[in-house]
Amino acid sequence: MQKVFIVEDDQAIIHALQIGLKKWNYQTQIVTDWQQVAAEILAAQPDLVIMDITLPMYDGFFWTGKLRESSQVPVIFLSAAELDPNAVRALAMGADDYLTKPFSINVLVSKIQAIFRRMKINQNDINDLMFEDYRLNILTNNLKMGQKQVKLTPTEGVILKLLFLNAGQVVSKKTIMNELWQGGSFIDEGALNVNLSRLRKKLAVVDLENRLVTERKQGYRLVEKDEK
């Protein structure tokens, strides 16, 4: 049974989430100490975190930042506001998806299932993909080049996997979104753009950011050495 950690202080929402997720065979756990949210999540080792933005003590952005210092567990943000600025900030900080209150439990479950699908994608394939001297482990989402390495989120890992498999060729936004969200309509193009921006920043650690180029109105491409 997969475990979902709920970071929410509204008891009515907590109760609804617990009942709704139990029907889908998800185990749930909630916060007991608002000063130790990140520590409680790490101790629980959940498969996914549902994170409200407005919380006692510190907000969801703070706790996601603390969590990302040592964990890449998927995070879905909840917001009581019409979201755009908060959504961009949440995704940039490492969230995998977001949802605006009030929301349908079925939509939330669809988002959870989509995240779990892409975490498991192609686990029967070889573990490592190569692009020149770069090695991407598609199970751990670790990217290495020599002694340098960077940890990607599951979403970033799937995007880079597609680019590795199609090195030198344009990968359209539609192709990426279909791979990530299995054709679902729960993430818009803006969210994909934020994920690409976040991926580029991480690629800087291994000196690959300038090789990921945007082809206007087409998609994205990894530039090979002989093109430079």
C-alpha positions in Angstrom: 0.0 0.0 0.0 1.5 3.3 -1.0 1.7 6.1 1.6 0.7 9.7 1.2 1.8 12.2 3.8 -0.7 15.1 4.2 0.6 18.5 5.2 -2.6 20.4 5.9 -4.1 22.1 9.0 -7.7 22.2 8.0 -9.3 19.3 9.7 -12.3 19.1 7.3 -9.9 18.8 4.4 -7.7 16.3 6.2 -10.7 14.1 7.0 -11.9 14.3 3.4 -8.5 13.4 2.1 -8.1 10.5 4.5 -11.5 9.0 3.5 -11.0 9.6 -0.2 -7.5 8.3 -0.4 -8.4 5.2 1.7 -11.0 4.3 -1.0 -8.1 4.1 -3.5 -6.0 2.0 -1.1 -3.6 4.7 -0.2 -2.3 4.8 3.4 -2.2 8.4 4.9 -0.2 10.1 7.6 -0.5 13.6 9.0 1.6 16.2 10.7 1.8 16.0 14.5 4.4 18.8 15.2 4.3 21.9 13.0 7.9 22.8 13.9 9.2 19.4 12.6 7.3 18.9 9.4 10.2 18.0 7.2 11.7 15.7 9.8 8.3 13.9 10.2 8.0 13.4 6.4 11.5 12.0 6.1 10.9 9.7 9.0 7.6 8.4 7.5 9.3 7.8 4.1 6.1 8.4 2.1 5.6 7.8 -1.6 4.1 11.2 -2.1 3.4 14.4 -0.1 0.3 16.6 -0.4 1.5 20.1 0.8 -0.8 23.0 1.6 0.7 26.5 1.1 -0.8 28.3 4.1 0.3 26.5 7.3 1.0 27.2 11.0 4.5 28.4 11.8 6.1 28.2 8.2 4.4 27.9 4.9 4.5 25.0 2.4 7.2 26.7 0.3 9.5 26.7 3.4 8.9 23.0 4.1 9.3 22.0 0.5 12.6 23.8 0.4 13.7 21.9 3.6 12.5 18.7 2.2 14.4 19.1 -1.1 17.7 19.4 0.8 17.6 15.6 1.3 14.7 14.1 -0.6 13.1 14.0 -4.0 9.8 12.6 -2.8 7.0 13.8 -5.2 5.0 16.8 -3.8 1.6 18.1 -4.9 0.8 21.6 -3.7 -2.6 22.7 -2.5 -3.7 26.4 -2.7 -6.8 28.3 -1.6 -6.1 31.0 -4.2 -6.3 31.1 -8.0 -2.8 30.0 -8.4 -0.7 31.2 -11.2 2.1 33.0 -9.2 2.1 30.4 -6.5 2.0 27.6 -8.9 5.1 28.8 -10.7 6.9 29.3 -7.4 5.8 25.9 -6.2 7.0 24.1 -9.3 10.3 26.1 -9.4 11.0 24.9 -5.8 10.6 21.3 -6.6 6.8 20.5 -6.5 5.6 18.0 -9.1 2.1 19.3 -9.5 -0.5 21.6 -7.9 -4.2 21.8 -7.2 -6.5 24.7 -6.4 -9.1 24.4 -3.6 -11.9 23.4 -3.8 -10.9 20.3 -5.7 -12.3 16.9 -6.6 -10.8 13.9 -4.9 -10.9 12.1 -8.3 -8.8 14.8 -9.9 -6.3 14.6 -7.0 -6.1 10.8 -7.4 -5.6 11.2 -11.1 -2.6 13.5 -10.4 -1.2 11.1 -7.9 -1.6 8.1 -10.3 0.1 10.1 -13.1 3.1 10.9 -10.8 3.4 7.2 -9.7 3.2 6.1 -13.4 6.0 8.3 -14.5 8.1 7.3 -11.4 7.8 3.7 -12.7 8.2 4.4 -16.4 10.4 1.9 -18.2 11.8 0.3 -15.0 12.2 -2.9 -17.0 14.6 -1.2 -19.4 18.3 -0.8 -18.9 19.1 1.5 -15.9 21.5 3.9 -17.6 21.1 6.0 -20.7 24.2 7.7 -22.3 24.5 11.0 -24.1 28.2 11.4 -25.0 30.0 11.4 -21.6 26.8 12.0 -19.7 25.1 9.0 -17.9 21.4 9.2 -16.7 20.1 6.5 -14.4 16.4 6.3 -15.2 15.6 4.5 -11.9 17.3 6.9 -9.5 17.2 10.0 -11.8 20.9 10.7 -11.1 22.8 12.4 -13.9 26.6 12.1 -13.9 29.4 13.4 -16.0 32.8 12.4 -14.6 33.0 13.4 -10.9 30.0 15.7 -11.2 26.5 14.6 -10.6 23.0 16.0 -10.0 19.8 14.5 -8.6 16.7 15.1 -10.7 13.0 14.9 -9.8 11.0 12.1 -11.5 9.5 14.7 -13.8 12.9 16.1 -14.8 14.2 12.6 -15.2 11.5 11.7 -17.7 12.1 14.9 -19.7 15.8 14.3 -19.9 15.3 10.7 -20.8 13.3 11.7 -23.8 16.0 14.2 -24.8 18.7 11.6 -24.4 16.8 9.1 -26.5 16.3 11.7 -29.3 19.6 13.5 -29.0 20.1 16.0 -31.9 16.4 15.9 -32.7 13.5 18.2 -31.6 11.2 16.7 -29.0 7.9 18.5 -29.1 6.1 19.8 -26.0 3.2 17.5 -26.8 5.4 14.5 -26.8 6.9 15.4 -23.5 3.5 16.1 -21.9 2.1 12.8 -23.2 5.0 10.9 -21.7 4.8 12.7 -18.4 1.1 12.7 -17.9 -0.1 9.9 -20.1 -2.2 12.2 -22.2 -4.0 13.7 -19.2 -5.2 17.3 -19.1 -4.2 18.1 -15.6 -1.0 20.1 -16.3 -0.8 23.0 -18.7 2.0 24.1 -20.9 3.1 26.7 -18.4 3.9 24.0 -15.9 6.0 22.2 -18.4 7.9 25.4 -19.1 8.7 25.8 -15.4 9.9 22.2 -15.2 12.2 22.8 -18.2 13.6 26.0 -16.6 14.2 24.1 -13.4 15.9 21.3 -15.3 18.2 23.7 -17.1 19.4 25.1 -13.8 20.3 21.6 -12.6 22.1 20.8 -15.9 24.4 23.7 -15.1 25.9 21.5 -12.4 27.2 19.1 -15.0 27.9 21.7 -17.7 25.0 20.6 -19.9 22.7 23.6 -19.7 23.8 25.3 -22.9 23.3 22.0 -24.9 19.6 22.0 -24.1 18.1 24.5 -26.6 14.6 25.7 -27.3 13.4 25.4 -30.9 10.8 28.1 -31.1 7.2 26.8 -31.7 8.6 23.3 -32.0 10.0 22.0 -28.7 13.4 21.2 -27.2 16.6 19.5 -28.4 19.9 18.3 -27.0 22.7 19.7 -29.2 25.4 17.2 -30.1 29.1 18.0 -30.1 29.5 18.2 -33.9 26.8 20.9 -34.0 28.7 23.2 -31.6 
